[in-house]
Structure formats: structure tokens, C-alpha cells
Amino acid sequence: MTFHDLTKAWQELLQSSTYVADHVTQSIEIPMEFFDKFQKEFNLCFIEPNDDTEFKSWQNGFFDTD
């Protein structure tokens, strides 16, 4: 198993993040497209397909024959 795609997605997530702070709070803003891409790659590497709710949702939709 290679983590090249996961590493690339993590780097893109970091590069697209924005650090926001004021005298009370600190936060990091991440565009959803980069977060989603990282989450998918993370799940491929570390989550079993039967435990991956997004994968199961897609799989269930794929097999629906309405």
C-alpha cells in the first residue's frame, strides 16, 4: 500500500488552509473540496470498507434498482 495520494491530499489541504485569529479565538479554515479529498484518501488507507459510511452509502446507491 502506498500513501502517495494521502500525502498529496494532506499537502493540498495544508496549502489551501487559512489561519484566522483575533484576541479571543483561533481557527483554521479549509475549503470543503480539499477536506473531502483528504478524507476519502484517509478512509482508503485506514478505514475498512464495511466501516466507511460514505463508501457504504455510495455502494448502497449503486446497487439500488428503482
C-alpha positions as CSV (number, residue, x, y, z in Angstrom):
1,M,0.0,0.0,0.0
2,T,1.3,3.4,-0.9
3,F,0.4,6.6,0.9
4,H,1.4,8.9,-2.0
5,D,-2.2,10.0,-2.7
6,L,-2.9,10.6,1.0
7,T,0.3,12.6,1.4
8,K,-0.6,14.7,-1.7
9,A,-4.1,15.3,-0.4
10,W,-2.7,16.3,3.1
11,Q,-0.2,18.8,1.4
12,E,-3.0,20.3,-0.7
13,L,-5.2,20.6,2.5
14,L,-2.4,22.4,4.3
15,Q,-1.6,24.7,1.4
16,S,-5.3,25.7,1.0
17,S,-5.9,26.3,4.7
18,T,-6.2,29.8,6.2
19,Y,-5.3,30.6,9.8
20,V,-7.6,33.1,11.3
21,A,-7.1,34.6,14.8
22,D,-8.2,37.5,16.9
23,H,-7.7,38.4,20.5
24,V,-10.2,35.7,21.6
25,T,-10.2,32.8,19.2
26,Q,-8.1,30.9,16.7
27,S,-9.3,28.8,13.9
28,I,-8.2,27.2,10.6
29,E,-10.5,27.4,7.6
30,I,-10.3,24.6,5.0
31,P,-12.2,24.6,1.7
32,M,-14.5,21.6,1.7
33,E,-13.2,20.3,-1.6
34,F,-9.7,19.8,-0.1
35,F,-11.1,18.4,3.2
36,D,-13.3,15.9,1.3
37,K,-10.4,14.8,-0.9
38,F,-8.2,14.2,2.2
39,Q,-11.0,12.3,4.0
40,K,-11.5,10.0,1.1
41,E,-7.8,9.2,0.8
42,F,-7.6,8.7,4.6
43,N,-10.5,6.3,4.5
44,L,-9.0,4.3,1.7
45,C,-5.8,3.9,3.8
46,F,-7.2,3.4,7.3
47,I,-10.9,2.5,7.3
48,E,-12.3,-0.9,6.4
49,P,-15.0,-0.6,3.6
50,N,-17.6,-2.0,6.0
51,D,-16.9,0.7,8.5
52,D,-16.8,3.6,5.9
53,T,-20.2,5.2,6.0
54,E,-19.5,7.2,2.8
55,F,-18.4,4.1,0.9
56,K,-21.4,2.1,2.1
57,S,-23.7,5.0,1.1
58,W,-22.3,5.0,-2.4
59,Q,-22.3,1.2,-2.6
60,N,-26.0,1.1,-1.5
61,G,-26.9,3.7,-4.0
62,F,-25.0,1.9,-6.7
63,F,-27.0,-1.3,-6.2
64,D,-30.4,0.4,-5.8
65,T,-32.5,-0.5,-8.8
66,D,-35.6,1.7,-8.7
